[in-house]
Amino acid sequence: MSRKLYVGNLPYNLTPEQLGEIFTKIGTVEKVRIILDHLTQYSKGFGFVELGDEAQAAAAIAQMHDQEYFGRRLKISYARDSDRTSR
């Protein structure tokens, strides 16, 4: 288990602050990162959220995966350790 979550299907204009805010209903948000294209600096439509503990991460997946936020159904799962973007 992990405290770090992958969040996909994000609107391209979403800010890290907006993303973090929806996870504060579940628990303590420690880190939020939206992945940007290196050339254009526009969002790639996914990011990562790190929560306070594993129980909060599990609750976030159970409650928020495939639910509509910001007009889109978010895809939420545990982040893989081998993700290049997790550095």
C-alpha positions in Angstrom: 0.0 0.0 0.0 1.0 3.6 -0.6 0.0 7.1 0.4 0.7 8.3 -3.1 -2.2 8.3 -5.6 -2.3 8.6 -9.3 -5.2 10.9 -10.5 -6.2 10.7 -14.1 -8.7 12.3 -16.5 -8.1 15.8 -15.0 -9.3 18.9 -16.8 -6.4 20.5 -18.5 -6.9 23.9 -16.8 -7.1 22.4 -13.2 -4.6 23.9 -10.7 -2.8 21.9 -8.1 -4.7 23.9 -5.4 -8.0 22.8 -6.8 -7.0 19.2 -7.0 -5.7 19.2 -3.5 -8.8 20.8 -2.1 -11.1 17.9 -3.1 -8.8 15.4 -1.3 -8.9 17.5 2.0 -12.4 16.0 2.5 -10.7 12.6 2.9 -7.6 13.5 4.8 -4.4 15.4 5.1 -2.9 16.4 1.7 0.9 16.4 1.9 1.8 16.9 -1.7 0.0 17.6 -5.1 1.6 17.5 -8.5 0.0 18.0 -11.9 2.2 16.7 -14.7 3.1 19.2 -17.4 4.3 18.7 -20.9 7.9 19.8 -21.0 7.6 21.8 -24.3 4.3 23.5 -23.9 4.0 23.6 -20.1 0.3 22.6 -20.4 -1.2 19.9 -18.2 -1.0 16.3 -19.5 -4.3 15.6 -17.7 -3.0 13.6 -14.8 -1.2 14.1 -11.6 -0.3 12.7 -8.2 -1.6 13.4 -4.7 0.2 12.2 -1.5 -2.0 11.8 1.6 -1.2 11.6 5.3 -1.4 7.8 5.6 -2.3 4.6 3.8 -5.8 4.5 5.3 -6.6 7.9 3.8 -5.3 6.8 0.4 -7.5 3.7 0.5 -10.5 5.8 1.5 -9.9 8.3 -1.3 -9.8 5.5 -3.9 -12.9 3.9 -2.5 -14.9 7.1 -2.3 -13.6 9.1 -5.3 -12.6 6.7 -8.1 -14.8 7.1 -11.2 -16.8 9.9 -9.5 -17.4 13.2 -11.3 -15.4 16.2 -10.2 -14.8 19.3 -12.3 -17.1 17.9 -15.0 -15.0 14.7 -15.5 -14.9 11.3 -14.0 -11.6 11.0 -12.2 -9.5 7.8 -12.4 -7.8 7.3 -9.0 -5.4 4.5 -8.1 -2.2 3.8 -6.2 0.8 5.3 -7.9 3.4 2.8 -9.1 6.8 3.2 -7.6 8.4 2.9 -11.1 6.6 6.0 -12.4 9.3 8.3 -13.9 7.2 11.3 -12.8 7.4 10.3 -9.2 10.8 11.9 -8.7 
